[in-house]
Amino acid sequence: MIVLILQKSVKSLQLMLNEVTGKLGTLPVTNSAFTQRRAQLKHTAFIELNRKGVVDIMYGDGEYKRYKGMRLLAIDGSKVMLPDTADVIEEFGQIRYTGKKAEIQGAHAYGLASVMYDVLNRIAVDSVLGKARAYEVDLACEHLAYTDENDLLLHDRNYASYYWLAALNNANNQFVIRCSASSFATARKMLKGEGPDSQIVTLKPHHTKLKEIRRHKLPEQITVRFVRVLLDTGEYEVLVTSLLDENEYPTADFKYIYNLRWGEETFYGILKTRLNLENFTGKTAESVYQDFYASVYLTGLESILTADTDTRLEEKPTQHKQQVNRAVSFNAIKNHAIEILYSDDDNELILKKLETLFLTNPTLYRENREVPRKKATHLSRDKNPSN
């Protein structure tokens, strides 16, 4: 059942069932039988698979990529368009889309995905699929249970609020967050080019937010550092951070640190484009959860299985570094899912077969590449449909 959901083939369900039962040497299974059995499967199975089969494996031996001893964890949210069925709408709610795509205008079922993603090791440490109108920061709070003091959290400007900074401070998490022009007074001035590029400031909540801060037992003042960096476009970017030591964390380093957050944008691109997340295989709320958490698990499994091959490709003496072609790797993993997750075949033989496939048609990438920001659309990252 789990393997079939992970494969998420474009073939008809009955063809998939026939192929799988043929490989397993079992009696044929009907669509109806599969649907009834799937209704008994809990989506939490995929959450557990990700924690035991990806997160624990990645960090278990302590041999993983860090920045100055810290994991770099980006947290971000993205709207996910869901099937417009009564069960899904009741669970997640709707949002009205008023964009230019005529075929999707009107009210539709949506969920808000929130993922805490290790940008250096390419795995989702924790993920949540919340309701359509959920608040990103509320979902982000759920991720904090899976962080520790050796983590540096990266966020875009939607998270630049006193409440979130205070919550991170309470959790003893380090952070780097991009500021918008409407966030903190110091950031607004720095975006205009005023003052030095690095400033340590003590923040206090606005008086209208003080009751909420006290209700959550958060500190009523915090000391942070604002850092201004100059982008290649000539524009300023201002970041607020808990990394106060200028000698240990020079201002010049923050452009590189924050640019690594782009890895989470790439992750959502893989979910929605490469894994076709929004093409759900079921019409119930439970099947939506299953598809979402199965896709998250599959991205982590791919990262684990391709890690050694990526290292081999990176060490090749080419003008630009090479990496595994994700179209090739995901296709190979899906096609061999039964061998990887279900069969009793020799694991070494399976891994060698996969590595041979991973080495075919590698892609090139350039380090420290500046990725221009694009306005989100429904088809790319529909993050903010109209309320």
C-alpha positions as CSV (number, residue, x, y, z in Angstrom):
1,M,0.0,0.0,0.0
2,I,2.8,2.5,1.0
3,V,4.8,1.6,-2.1
4,L,1.8,2.2,-4.4
5,I,1.1,5.6,-2.9
6,L,4.8,6.6,-3.2
7,Q,4.9,5.6,-6.9
8,K,2.0,7.9,-7.8
9,S,2.2,6.9,-11.4
10,V,0.4,8.6,-14.3
11,K,-0.8,5.1,-15.3
12,S,-4.3,4.0,-14.4
13,L,-4.7,2.6,-10.9
14,Q,-5.7,-0.8,-12.2
15,L,-2.6,-1.0,-14.4
16,M,-0.4,-0.1,-11.4
17,L,-2.1,-2.7,-9.3
18,N,-1.6,-5.4,-11.9
19,E,2.1,-4.5,-12.3
20,V,2.8,-4.6,-8.6
21,T,0.9,-7.9,-7.9
22,G,2.7,-9.4,-10.9
23,K,6.1,-8.4,-9.4
24,L,5.1,-9.8,-6.0
25,G,3.6,-12.9,-7.4
26,T,0.2,-12.4,-5.7
27,L,-3.4,-12.6,-6.8
28,P,-4.7,-9.5,-8.7
29,V,-6.3,-6.7,-6.7
30,T,-9.2,-4.5,-7.8
31,N,-9.5,-0.7,-7.6
32,S,-12.2,-1.1,-5.1
33,A,-10.2,-3.3,-2.8
34,F,-7.3,-0.9,-2.9
35,T,-9.5,2.1,-2.1
36,Q,-11.1,0.3,0.8
37,R,-7.7,-0.8,2.2
38,R,-6.2,2.7,1.7
39,A,-9.0,4.2,3.9
40,Q,-7.6,2.1,6.8
41,L,-4.0,3.5,6.3
42,K,-3.1,6.5,8.5
43,H,-1.0,9.2,7.0
44,T,1.1,9.2,10.2
45,A,2.8,6.2,8.7
46,F,4.6,8.4,6.2
47,I,5.5,10.9,9.0
48,E,7.1,8.1,10.9
49,L,8.9,6.8,7.8
50,N,10.4,10.2,7.3
51,R,11.6,10.5,10.9
52,K,13.0,7.0,11.1
53,G,14.0,6.4,7.5
54,V,15.4,9.8,6.6
55,V,16.0,12.2,9.6
56,D,17.4,9.6,12.0
57,I,19.6,8.1,9.2
58,M,20.9,11.5,8.2
59,Y,21.9,12.6,11.7
60,G,22.4,9.3,13.4
61,D,26.2,9.1,12.9
62,G,26.9,12.8,13.3
63,E,28.4,12.9,9.8
64,Y,26.3,15.6,8.0
65,K,26.9,19.1,6.6
66,R,26.9,22.1,9.0
67,Y,27.6,25.8,8.9
68,K,30.0,26.7,11.7
69,G,28.7,23.7,13.7
70,M,25.1,24.5,13.1
71,R,22.4,22.9,11.0
72,L,20.8,25.4,8.6
73,L,17.1,24.9,8.8
74,A,14.8,27.0,6.5
75,I,11.1,27.3,7.5
76,D,8.6,28.5,5.0
77,G,5.0,28.0,3.9
78,S,3.3,27.4,0.6
79,K,-0.3,27.2,-0.5
80,V,-1.3,23.8,-1.9
81,M,-4.4,23.5,-4.1
82,L,-6.5,20.5,-3.0
83,P,-9.3,18.5,-4.6
84,D,-12.6,20.3,-4.3
85,T,-14.6,17.7,-2.5
86,A,-16.9,18.1,0.5
87,D,-14.6,16.1,2.8
88,V,-11.5,18.0,1.8
89,I,-13.2,21.4,2.0
90,E,-14.6,20.6,5.5
91,E,-11.1,19.6,6.7
92,F,-9.0,22.4,5.1
93,G,-11.4,25.2,4.0
94,Q,-11.3,27.3,0.8
95,I,-9.7,30.4,-0.5
96,R,-10.9,32.5,-3.4
97,Y,-8.4,32.8,-6.3
98,T,-8.7,36.1,-8.3
99,G,-5.6,35.7,-10.5
100,K,-5.3,35.7,-14.3
101,K,-5.8,32.0,-14.8
102,A,-9.4,31.9,-15.8
103,E,-9.6,28.1,-15.4
104,I,-8.9,28.3,-11.6
105,Q,-10.7,31.5,-10.7
106,G,-13.2,31.3,-7.8
107,A,-13.2,29.5,-4.5
108,H,-11.1,26.3,-4.2
109,A,-9.9,24.0,-1.5
110,Y,-6.4,24.9,-0.3
111,G,-4.0,23.7,2.4
112,L,-1.0,25.6,3.8
113,A,2.1,23.5,3.8
114,S,4.9,24.4,6.3
115,V,8.2,22.6,6.1
116,M,11.4,22.9,8.1
117,Y,14.1,22.0,5.6
118,D,17.8,21.3,6.1
119,V,19.2,23.3,3.1
120,L,22.7,21.8,3.3
121,N,21.6,18.1,3.6
122,R,18.4,18.4,1.5
123,I,15.9,16.8,3.9
124,A,12.6,17.9,5.5
125,V,13.2,17.6,9.2
126,D,9.5,18.3,9.9
127,S,6.4,19.2,7.9
128,V,2.8,20.2,8.5
129,L,-0.1,20.4,6.2
130,G,-2.5,23.0,7.8
131,K,-5.8,24.6,6.9
132,A,-6.2,27.1,4.1
133,R,-6.3,30.1,6.3
134,A,-3.7,28.9,8.9
135,Y,-1.1,31.5,10.0
136,E,2.4,30.6,8.8
137,V,4.0,31.5,12.2
138,D,1.5,29.3,14.1
139,L,2.5,26.3,11.9
140,A,6.2,27.2,12.3
141,C,5.8,27.0,16.1
142,E,5.0,23.3,15.7
143,H,8.5,22.7,14.1
144,L,10.3,24.0,17.1
145,A,9.9,20.7,18.9
146,Y,12.4,19.3,16.4
147,T,15.1,21.9,16.8
148,D,18.0,22.3,19.2
149,E,20.5,24.9,20.2
150,N,22.9,24.0,17.4
151,D,20.4,25.1,14.7
152,L,20.3,28.3,12.7
153,L,16.8,29.0,11.4
154,L,16.4,30.9,8.1
155,H,13.1,32.7,7.2
156,D,11.8,35.1,4.6
157,R,10.1,38.4,5.4
158,N,6.7,36.9,6.3
159,Y,8.2,35.8,9.7
160,A,9.8,39.1,10.6
161,S,7.7,39.9,13.7
162,Y,8.5,40.5,17.4
163,Y,6.3,37.5,18.3
164,W,8.3,35.0,16.2
165,L,11.7,36.5,17.2
166,A,10.7,36.1,20.9
167,A,9.5,32.5,20.3
168,L,12.8,31.6,18.8
169,N,14.6,33.4,21.6
170,N,12.6,31.3,24.1
171,A,13.5,28.1,22.3
172,N,17.2,29.0,22.3
173,N,17.3,28.9,18.5
174,Q,19.6,31.1,16.4
175,F,18.0,32.8,13.4
176,V,18.5,34.9,10.3
177,I,15.3,36.5,9.0
178,R,14.8,38.9,6.1
179,C,13.0,42.1,7.0
180,S,10.3,43.8,4.9
181,A,10.0,47.6,4.5
182,S,7.0,47.4,6.9
183,S,8.7,45.5,9.7
184,F,11.0,47.0,12.3
185,A,11.8,50.8,12.5
186,T,15.6,50.0,12.3
187,A,15.1,47.8,9.2
188,R,13.1,50.6,7.5
189,K,15.9,53.1,8.0
190,M,18.6,50.7,6.9
191,L,16.7,49.8,3.7
192,K,16.9,53.5,2.9
193,G,20.7,53.3,3.3
194,E,20.7,55.1,6.7
195,G,23.2,54.1,9.5
196,P,25.9,51.4,9.6
197,D,25.6,48.0,8.0
198,S,25.5,46.2,11.3
199,Q,23.5,47.4,14.3
200,I,22.7,45.7,17.7
201,V,19.3,46.8,18.9
202,T,17.0,46.0,21.8
203,L,13.5,45.4,20.6
204,K,10.2,45.6,22.6
205,P,6.7,44.5,21.4
206,H,4.2,47.1,20.3
207,H,1.8,47.9,23.2
208,T,-1.1,46.4,21.2
209,K,0.8,43.0,21.2
210,L,2.0,43.1,24.8
211,K,-1.0,41.1,26.1
212,E,-0.4,38.3,23.6
213,I,3.3,38.2,24.4
214,R,2.6,37.9,28.1
215,R,-0.1,35.2,27.5
216,H,2.5,33.1,25.7
217,K,5.1,33.9,28.4
218,L,7.6,35.3,25.9
219,P,10.3,37.9,26.8
220,E,9.2,41.5,26.8
221,Q,12.5,42.6,25.3
222,I,15.1,40.9,23.1
223,T,18.5,42.0,21.8
224,V,19.1,41.4,18.1
225,R,21.4,42.5,15.3
226,F,20.3,44.1,12.1
227,V,22.6,43.4,9.1
228,R,22.4,45.2,5.7
229,V,23.8,43.5,2.6
230,L,24.1,44.9,-0.9
231,L,22.6,42.6,-3.6
232,D,24.0,42.3,-7.1
233,T,21.0,44.3,-8.3
234,G,22.1,47.3,-6.3
235,E,19.3,46.9,-3.8
236,Y,19.7,46.6,-0.1
237,E,18.5,43.6,1.9
238,V,18.2,43.9,5.7
239,L,18.3,40.8,7.9
240,V,17.6,40.5,11.6
241,T,19.6,37.9,13.4
242,S,20.5,36.5,16.9
243,L,24.1,36.2,15.8
244,L,25.5,39.2,17.6
245,D,29.2,38.6,17.4
246,E,30.6,40.6,14.4
247,N,34.0,38.8,14.6
248,E,32.5,35.3,14.5
249,Y,29.7,36.2,12.0
250,P,31.0,39.1,9.8
251,T,28.4,41.2,8.0
252,A,29.9,40.0,4.7
253,D,28.9,36.4,5.4
254,F,25.1,37.1,5.7
255,K,24.5,37.4,2.0
256,Y,25.8,33.8,1.5
257,I,23.9,32.5,4.6
258,Y,20.6,33.9,3.6
259,N,21.0,32.9,-0.1
260,L,21.1,29.3,1.1
261,R,17.4,29.6,2.1
262,W,16.7,29.3,-1.6
263,G,17.1,25.5,-1.1
264,E,13.6,25.4,0.4
265,E,12.2,27.2,-2.6
266,T,13.8,24.4,-4.7
267,F,12.3,21.8,-2.4
268,Y,8.7,23.2,-3.0
269,G,9.5,23.2,-6.7
270,I,10.3,19.5,-6.5
271,L,7.1,18.8,-4.5
272,K,4.8,20.7,-6.9
273,T,6.5,20.1,-10.2
274,R,8.8,17.0,-10.2
275,L,6.5,15.0,-7.9
276,N,3.2,16.7,-9.1
277,L,1.9,17.0,-5.6
278,E,-1.3,18.9,-6.5
279,N,-2.4,16.0,-8.7
280,F,-3.8,14.1,-5.7
281,T,-4.5,10.4,-6.1
282,G,-7.6,10.5,-3.8
283,K,-10.5,12.7,-3.0
284,T,-10.7,12.4,0.8
285,A,-8.9,14.5,3.4
286,E,-7.0,11.4,4.6
287,S,-5.7,10.6,1.0
288,V,-4.6,14.3,0.7
289,Y,-2.6,13.9,3.9
290,Q,-1.2,10.6,2.7
291,D,0.0,12.1,-0.7
292,F,1.5,15.1,1.0
293,Y,3.5,13.3,3.6
294,A,4.4,10.5,1.2
295,S,5.9,13.1,-1.2
296,V,7.9,14.7,1.6
297,Y,9.3,11.3,2.6
298,L,10.2,10.6,-1.0
299,T,12.3,13.8,-1.3
300,G,14.2,12.7,1.8
301,L,14.7,9.2,0.6
302,E,16.1,10.6,-2.7
303,S,18.5,12.8,-0.8
304,I,19.8,9.8,1.3
305,L,20.1,7.5,-1.7
306,T,21.9,10.0,-4.0
307,A,24.2,11.5,-1.4
308,D,27.2,9.3,-2.3
309,T,26.7,9.7,-6.0
310,D,26.5,13.5,-5.7
311,T,29.8,13.5,-3.8
312,R,31.4,11.5,-6.6
313,L,30.1,13.8,-9.3
314,E,31.2,16.9,-7.3
315,E,34.8,15.6,-7.2
316,K,35.0,15.2,-11.0
317,P,37.4,17.8,-12.5
318,T,34.9,19.7,-14.6
319,Q,34.4,23.5,-15.2
320,H,31.2,23.5,-13.3
321,K,30.3,21.0,-10.6
322,Q,27.9,18.2,-11.5
323,Q,25.1,16.7,-9.5
324,V,22.5,13.9,-9.9
325,N,19.8,14.7,-12.4
326,R,16.6,14.8,-10.2
327,A,14.4,13.7,-13.0
328,V,16.5,10.6,-13.3
329,S,16.8,9.9,-9.6
330,F,13.1,10.2,-8.7
331,N,12.2,8.1,-11.7
332,A,14.7,5.4,-10.7
333,I,13.5,5.3,-7.1
334,K,9.8,5.1,-8.0
335,N,10.5,2.3,-10.5
336,H,12.5,0.4,-7.9
337,A,10.4,1.2,-4.9
338,I,9.4,-2.4,-4.3
339,E,13.0,-3.6,-4.4
340,I,14.1,-0.7,-2.1
341,L,11.3,-0.9,0.5
342,Y,9.6,-4.3,0.2
343,S,11.7,-7.1,-1.3
344,D,14.3,-9.3,0.5
345,D,16.9,-8.7,-2.3
346,D,20.5,-7.9,-1.4
347,N,20.6,-4.2,-0.5
348,E,24.1,-3.7,-1.9
349,L,23.0,-5.0,-5.3
350,I,20.0,-2.7,-5.3
351,L,22.1,0.3,-4.3
352,K,24.7,-0.4,-7.0
353,K,21.9,-0.6,-9.6
354,L,20.5,2.7,-8.4
355,E,23.9,4.4,-8.4
356,T,24.5,3.3,-12.0
357,L,21.2,5.0,-12.9
358,F,22.0,8.1,-10.8
359,L,25.2,8.6,-12.8
360,T,23.4,8.9,-16.1
361,N,22.9,12.4,-17.6
362,P,24.1,14.5,-14.6
363,T,23.3,18.2,-14.5
364,L,25.6,21.1,-13.9
365,Y,25.3,23.8,-11.2
366,R,27.3,26.9,-10.2
367,E,28.0,27.6,-6.6
368,N,27.1,31.0,-5.1
369,R,24.7,31.6,-7.9
370,E,22.3,34.6,-7.4
371,V,18.8,33.5,-8.1
372,P,16.5,36.3,-9.0
373,R,13.3,36.6,-7.0
374,K,10.1,36.1,-9.1
375,K,6.6,37.1,-8.2
376,A,4.7,34.0,-7.2
377,T,2.0,32.5,-9.4
378,H,-0.4,29.7,-8.8
379,L,1.5,27.4,-11.2
380,S,4.9,28.2,-9.7
381,R,4.3,28.7,-6.0
382,D,0.8,30.1,-5.4
383,K,1.7,31.2,-1.9
384,N,-0.8,34.0,-1.4
385,P,-4.2,33.5,-3.1
386,S,-6.6,36.3,-2.4
387,N,-8.7,36.1,0.8
